[in-house]
Amino acid sequence: MTTESHEFKAEIQQLLNILVHSLYTDRDIFLRELISNASDALSRVQFELLTNRDVVDPDAELKITIECDKDARTLTIRDTGIGMTRDEIVENLGTIAHSGAAEFLKKLQAEKKPADVIGQFGVGFYSVYMVAEEVAVTSRSYQPEAAAVRWTSKGDNTYTLEDAETLRADRGTEILVRLKEDAAEYAEEWKIEQIIKKHSDFVSFPITVKDHTANQQTALWRQSPREVTAEQYDNFYKQLTLDFEAPLLHVHFVADVPVDVHAVLYIPAKRERNMFSLRKDDGLKLYGRKVLIQEYFKELLPPYFRFVQGVVDSEDLPLNVSRESIQNNRAMAKLKSTLTHKLIGELEDLGQQDAAKYATFWKEFGPFIKEGVATEPASQADLAKLLRFKSNRGGDDWVSLAAYVERMKPEQDAIYYILGDDVHSIASSPHLDYFRKHELEVLYLTEPLDSFMVVTLKDFNDKKLQNVDDAKLDLPASGDQPIESKVADEDYAQLIARIKTVLGEKLTDVRESKVLTDSPCRLVSPEEAAERDMQRVKRLLGQDYEIPKKIMEINRGHQLIADMAALAQSKQNDALLDASIQQLYESALLLEGLLPNPAEMVPRIQQLMEAALRH
């Protein structure tokens, strides 16, 4: 046999050291990785056989076989799957950095701490070196013209390749693991069966150990939900994703109409997938009559549910069509609609029954729901029920639109909201003067997506949504006495004129406020200011933006305004008055989340401080 020696294309020595000693906290994981790879190989050849019988061993049973040899201290894992060509072995086992491991290595070194992370095929395979002195992988591809090949490495910086025609004539892959002395227990059948029961019980193909099947093999999603325990759901999720953390929610759905469907869907505990998560892309596992059709099928759920993991199986999908044509199948459209409505309903129930757990979901995945409200008009009414916000009356709790409507004042006709950078700056907004005084609830919208969302979300339960900075704010009748003015009409007129002169085209108008009580002024949006929310989004995204022109409303009952009016009337210090007007305007912009560069205020603030100290 011809043998060639190669060097790995990545910093293999260093990477393997971290994979073996830092990355995995449970050595048993290596077998889960190898079985997962074998199962993937079997699924791929199963799909290939649907339309192509010109393969090696077309009638071979699809299974995984594990053999233990205590005397030789070896463990062998065989499958009759898709197999690998010589080039595929080099790509999958000889190159590690292509999967992002190099970047991960740098990150891990910088953090100087171990991580509980599971790898993709190339990286996950190498977890075997936690227990192995040497590993030999012998594989023959399903392609009739491809020759068998053997890959061998001791986990150092080299590997060897050799022809293996005399070693493997049948299709599939065999992994021979020569175990370390302190890993001898993995040559015991009882240990192997224990790991299979814990990590690989629901693998869709039989796993044979010592002439008997060690896994249940029954697809969990094909079972009745009444027959499946919470622990089984969690275990299946971990097998599916190789995520150590249990999911936040599972949805087991079985139906015959309007379409046959067996599905188990999961909402992960965290929004971000780990760099080395087994699930490398968005999308669900799509099965047709228990045959895996596609690993990452994105057409089963709308884009805003792309964080959902799981398996969907249907008898209604034709298996003799290409994957592309499946996307246009009528049954697929019904599946998507059915699953989407089921998920929305389950999340709505969770929000009503377990506020704390739903709050965890919302913190991780709330932006996706807001994206759906903004981009999917057909689902907007249902998705709006899932929205949660902070408010001026909600304290630390998240407030739903339904809860807001329930506690609206009898005379209140609108759902009020305020846009800003964060909860703390919003809480200080002058827009809230009237609402604090009359105990009216205002929702706090602080994310860039909120500005997109409220453009399309006009109402909820027949109650319109209204921004508190609207020029024509629709407020319930209060019966309040008019604010007592501290500024004479003539002085007020002079101050208005001065403000217009100083701020010029930055404003569309200056007028007296009918709602301010504690704040000297506020900036409101004229009716034609349709771009106000978009400019805020651009600022939050770090893009070029324009400060939208506003109407300045001033509080004639505020002492600061009275003092400025007196200064305008006396004309004793125009420079101080102009600085005060600029500062008043920019302070209002700052609270609105629209001030481009707050640092530019510093010299003016110093000027105002000096003037104050001189008096």
N, C-alpha and C positions, 0 to 999 in steps of 0.2 A: 504494500500500500504506500502511496505517496503521502508524505507528511510535510506540512509547512508550518513554520513558526511565525507568529505575527505579534506586533505590539498593539495594545489597546490604543484607541484614538482619544481617550480621555485621561484625566489624572486618576487612573484606576486605583493605584496603590492607596492614595489618600482617600479617595471616595469610598473604596471598600472598607477601609478602617472605620470610617464614620458610619457606613451602612451597618456594619457588623456590631460595632460597640456603642453607638449612640442613637442610631435611628430607630431601632426596634427595641421595645421593652419586653417583648414576649417572643422567645425563640420559636415557639410553635407556629408562628406566623409564616415561616418559610414554606411549610407544607401547604398552607392555604394559598400562597402565591402560586406554587407549582400546579396545584389542582385547578386554580382559576385559569391559568394559562392553557392547561390541557382542555378544560371545558370550552374555552374560546375557540381552540383549534377544532374541536368536534363540531361546534355550532357552525363554523365556517364551512367545513366540508359537507355538513348536512344540507346547508343551503345550496352549495355547489351541485350536489347530487340531484336536486330538484329538476335541474335543466340540463345536466351534463353527466352522462354515464361513462364517458371516455376518460376514466380516471384509474389510478392504481387501486386494486381491491375494491371495486364498487359495491360488493356485497358484504364487506367486513362489518362486524358488529361495532356500533359506536359506543365505546366504553373506555374507562380508565382502569388500569390494573396497577396495583402497588404490591411489591414483593419486599420482604425483609429477610436479611441474612445476618443473624447474630454473630456467627463465627467469623464471617468476613467483614463484619461491621459496615454493611452497605444497605442502602435503601434505593429501590428502583421504581420509578414512576413511568408507566407507558400509556400512550393514548393512540387511538386509530384515527387521529384527526387530520387536518389539512397538510401537516408536515411542512418542512422548509427546504428550500434549495440552498445551494452553497452561498449565493449572494444574500439570501434572506437571513441566514445564520450570522453572517458577518454584520449585516445591518442591525439585527435584533440583539445579538449577544456580544458583538465586538465593538459597538459604538454606544457609548452611554451618554455623552454630553448632548446628543441630539434631542433628548427628552427634557432638557432643562436642568440636568443634574449639576452642570458646572455653576450655573447661577445659584442654585440651591446650596451648593457647597460653600460658596462665598458668604452667603447669608448665614449659614449655620456657624461658620467660623467667626463671623462678626458678632453673633449673639452669644457664642461660647456656651451653648447649652444643648442638651439632647432634645430630640423632637419625636413625637409619636406620629410618624408619617409612613404611609404605605406607597410603594412605587408603581410606576407603569411597568410594562413588560420588561423593558431593558433593565430598569433599576430594581424592580420588585424581584426579578429572578435572582439577583445577586444577594438577596437576603439568605439564600441557601448557604452562603459562606459563614453564617453564624454557627453552622453545625458541620460544615464540610471541610475536609482536607483537600479534596479534589473532586471535580465534577466533570462528567463526560456526557455530552448531549449528542445522541445519534438520531438522525432524522432523514426520512425520505418523503419528498413532496408528493402530492396527489397527481402531479403532472407526469404522464408516462415516460417522457424523455429525460426527466430529471434524475440524476444519480444520488444515491445515499451519501451522506457526509457525516463525519464525526468531529465535534468541537470539544476540546479538553482544556481545562485551566485549573490551576491551584489557587486562583484568586490573587496572583501576583500581577505583574505588569505585562504578562504575555499570555497568549493562548495558541493552541495548535489546531490545524485543520488537516484531516486526512480523508481519503476516499474510504467509503464504508460499505461497498457492495456486498462484501462477504459477511458483514455484521448485521445488516438489516435489508431484507428484501421486500418486506411489507410496508404499507403506508403508515405514516405517523411518526411519533417522536418518543424516544426513550431517554430518560434522565437517570444516570447512575451516580449516586452520591456516596462517596467514601467518607464516612463519618469520623469526626474527631473523637478522641478517647472520652472526653467529658460529654459527648453527645451520643453515647452508645445506646441510650434508651430509645432513640428513634429507629433502631433496628428491631424493636419489639412490636408485634402486631397489636397488642392491647393499647400501646401508646398511640399508634397511628390511628386506630379506630376511635380513640377518645378525641383526637384532634378533628377527625372528619365529622364526628357527631356534633362537635361544638361549632366548627367553622364552615363546613361544606355539606351539611346535611341535605340542603335543597338544590344542590347541583343537579342539573337536568339529566345527566347521564349516569349510568351505574358506575360506582367505584368499588372495584373488587379487591378485597384483602383476604388472602388465605382461602380462596375458593368460595367466598360468600360476599354478597353485596353489603357494604358498610354504611351506605347513606339511604335516607328515605326515598329520595329521587322524585317523589310526588311533588309536582310544582305547587308551591304554597298558594299561588294565585288561583289554582284550580280547585282548591279546597273551599268548603263552606266557611265563611267568617266565624261561625259559632264553634268551629273545630280548631281554630288557631289561637294560641295563647299570645299574650303580649310579649313574652320572651322570644317566642318563635318569630314574631314580626320583627323584633329588634335584631335577632340573629340573621334573618334573611337580608335585612337592610345592610348589615355589616358585610355580609358576603357579596352583596351587589355592588357596594361602593368602596369596601375596605376602609370605611370610616370608623374610628374607634368610638366616637360619641353617638349615643342613641339618637334617633330622629325625634323631631319635635312633635310630629303628627303622622299617623298613617291612615290611609283611606283604602279599604278593601271593598271593591265594587264588583258585583256579579249581576248580570242582567241578560235577558233574552230579547227584549224589545226596547227601543226601536232597532237595536242592533245587538248581536251576540257579543258580549264582552266579559272578560275576566281580567281584572286589573288590581294591582296593589301599588298605590302611589305613596310617596314619602315626601314630607317637608323636612329638610335637614335642620339641624340645630344652629348651623352657622351659614351665613350668606356666601362667604368666600370658600371655594374649594381649595384644599391644600394643593400646593404645586404638584405633588406626586399622587394625587387621588387617582384611584383606578378609573373613575369616570372622567375621561379626558375632555369631554365636550358636553354641551347641553343636549337634551333629548331623552326619550324613553326607549327602553328595549321593546321592540315590536316583534311579537310572535304571531304566526298564523297557524292555527291547529297544532300548537306546541312546538313549531319549528321557528327558530330565530330567523327573522327576515332582515332586521336591521338593528345595529347596536345603538345608534344615536338617531332616533327618528324624531324630527322636530315638528312634524305636521300634526301631531296628536293633541297639542295644547297651544294656545295662543302665546305669542312672545313674552307677555308679562308673567307667564307661569314657567319660564324657562329654568327656574331654580328647582323645580319639582323633579324628583328621581322616581324610578319605578319600572314596572313591567306591565305591558298590555298584551293580551292574547285574544284573538277573535276567530271564530269559525267562519266568519263572513268574508274573509280576505282570500282572494284567489291566489294560489301558490304558483301558478304557471305564468305569472306576469312579472315584468321587471320591477325593480324597486322604484324606478321613476314613475311608472304608470300607477303604482299603488297610491301615490300621493294624490292622484286625480280620481281615485275610486270613490263612488258615492258612499260606500260603507264607511270610508275614512272620514268623510265630512260629518256623518252621523256620530261616529266615535268621538270626534273632536268636540262636538257640541255636548254630547252626553257627559264626557269626562270633565269638561270645563264647568258645566252647571253643578256637577257633583262636588267638585273641589270648592267652588264658591259657597255652596250650601254648607259643607263641612266647616269651612272657615267661619262662616256666619254663626254656626252653632257653637264653635269654640269660643268666639268672642262673647257670646251670651252666657255660656256656662262656666268659663274659666278665664276671668279677666287677666289674671297674672300670667298665665301661659300665653294668652293672646298678645299681651304686651311684649313678651319675649319674641314672638313671631313678628310683631309690628316693627320692633327696633331693627330686626335683621332684614325684613322683606317688604316693609312699607313702601319704599320707593317703587317697587315693581307694581304694586297695586295702583299707586298714583299714575304710573305710566299707562296702565290699562285704562284708567278713567279718562286720561287725556287723549288716548289714541284709538280706543275701541268704542265707538258710539253705541253699538248694539248691546254691549255688556255694561255700559256706564251705570245704569240704574242699579244693577245688582252689585257691581263693584263698589259703588258709593256707600253701600251698607258696611263695607269692610274698613272704610277710612277711619283713622283715629288722629286726634289733634290734642295739643295742650291748649289751655284757655286761661283767661283771667279769673275764672271761678272754679276751675277744675283741680287746682293744686298740683300735686305730682301725678295725678291720674290722667290717663288718656280718655278723651271724650269722643264718642261716636256722634255722627250727625243725628241719628235717631234719638240719642239721649239729650242732645242739645234741643231738638224740637220739643221733646217732652217737657222740658223745664223753661220754655220760652214764656215771657210775660203774656198775659191775655191780649194786650193791645199790640203786641209785637208781630210784625208781618214778615220780617226778613231774618236770615241767618247771617250774622255779622262776622267778618274776619278781617285780620290785619296781616299784611306782608312785611317781613323784615329779615334781618340777618340771623338773629337768635332770640331766644325767649327773653333773656335779660334786657336787651336793648328795646324789644317790643314793649315790655312791661313798663318802660319809662316813657312811652310815646305820648305826646299830647293828644293824639286822636282818642285816647282812652278816657280823657277827663269826664266826658258826659256819661260814658258807660260805667265808670267806677261810681260816680255819684248816684246813678239810678239802678245799680246792680244788674246791668245788662251783660250777658255773656258774650265774649268775643273770642273767636278761635284764632290761635297763633299759627301762621303759616311761615315756616322758616327755611324750607328747602327749595333749591332751584326749580325742581319739578312742580312745586306748588303754583308757580306763576303760569306754567303751561296748563296745568290742570284747571285752574279757575276760568281760563279762557273758554273752555268747553263745558264745564260743569256749571250750568246756570241756576239750577234749583235742585231741591231735594224735598220729596213729599209735599210738593206744591208750595214750598217756601223758597223764595229766591235768595241766592247768595249775594251779599253786598259788601264791598270793600269799605271800611270805615273812613277811607280818605276820599271817597266820592264827593264831588262838589255838591251834588244834590242828594245828600244822605237822607234816607227815608227813616226817620226816627219816630217812635211812638210819642204821642202827646204826653207831656210831663206835668203841665200846670205850674212850671217854675216861673218865678218872677224874673224879669229881664235882669241881666247882670248890671250892677251899678257901675256906671262909667266914672273913671278917675281922670278923664281927659275931656276938656272943653272941645266943642265942635270945631272952633277955629284952629286950636292947637292940633287936634286930630287930623284935620285937613292938611296942615303943614307937614306933619309927620308922614302921612300917606304920600304926599308929593315927593318928600325927600327919599323915601324908600324906593319909589318908582325910579327916581333919578339915579340912585346908587346901584340898584340891581338891574335896571334896564330890561333887556330882553330875556333875562333869566326867569322872569315872571310874566304871566299873562294878565294878572290883576292883583290888586291889594284891596282887601275889604275887611269889614268888621265881622268877627266871629259870633255866632249865636249859640255855640256849644261849649267853648272853652271856659274852664273855671279856675284851674290851677296853673296852667301853662300860659306863657306870654303869646305864643303864636303856633300855628301849624301850617303845613303845606298840603293842599288838597289838589286832586287831579281834575282838570277841566273835562268836560264830557268828551271832547275830541281827543283826549290823551290815550289813544288805544295802545300806544307803544310803551306805556309806563312799565308794565310788568316785564316785557321783553328786555328793556334796558337793564333791569335788575338782574335778570338771568345772565345777560352778557357780562355784567360786572362780576357775578359770582363765578362765572366760568373763565374769568381772566381775559375776556375779549374786549376790544375797543367798544365803548358805549358812549352815548350822549346823555347828559343830565336832562330828563324831561322837564319841559316848562310847566310850572305849577302856579296855582293861586295861593297867595299868602293871606291867611286869615289871622288878624291880631285881636288880642283880648284887651278891650278898653278898660277892663276892671283890674288889670294887673299892674303892680307898682312899677315894674321895669318899663312897661310901655308908657306909663305916665311920666317917668323920669326922662325917657327918650323924647317924648313930645315936648317937655319943658325945655330940653336942650335944643330942640329944633326951633322952638319959638324964640329963645334968647339969641340964637346964632353965635354963641360965645366960643364954641369949640366944634366946628364942623368935622374936623379930622377924627375926633373922638366919636362923634355921632355916626359918621360913615363906617368906622371900624366896628361899632356896636351893631349897626344894621347888617354888615357882612357876617359878623359872628352869629347873629341871630339866625340868619338864613342858612349858614353852613352847619350850625348845630342841628337845625331841623333836618337838613339833608343827611347828616350823620345818623340821626335816629331813624331815618327812612331807609338807611342802607344804600344810599346813592352818592355819598361823597367820595370823589376819586382819590384824594390824597389828604387824609386828616393831618398829616405832619405839617402841611402848609398853614394850618391854623396857629401853630405855635408862636410865631412872631407877633401875630395880632393879639393872642391871648396875653402875651407878655406886655404889649402896649396897653391893654385894658387894665391889667393888674397895676402897672405903674401909675396910670391915671387915677385908679381907685385909691392907691396908697397916698397919693399927693393930697387927696381931699380927706 
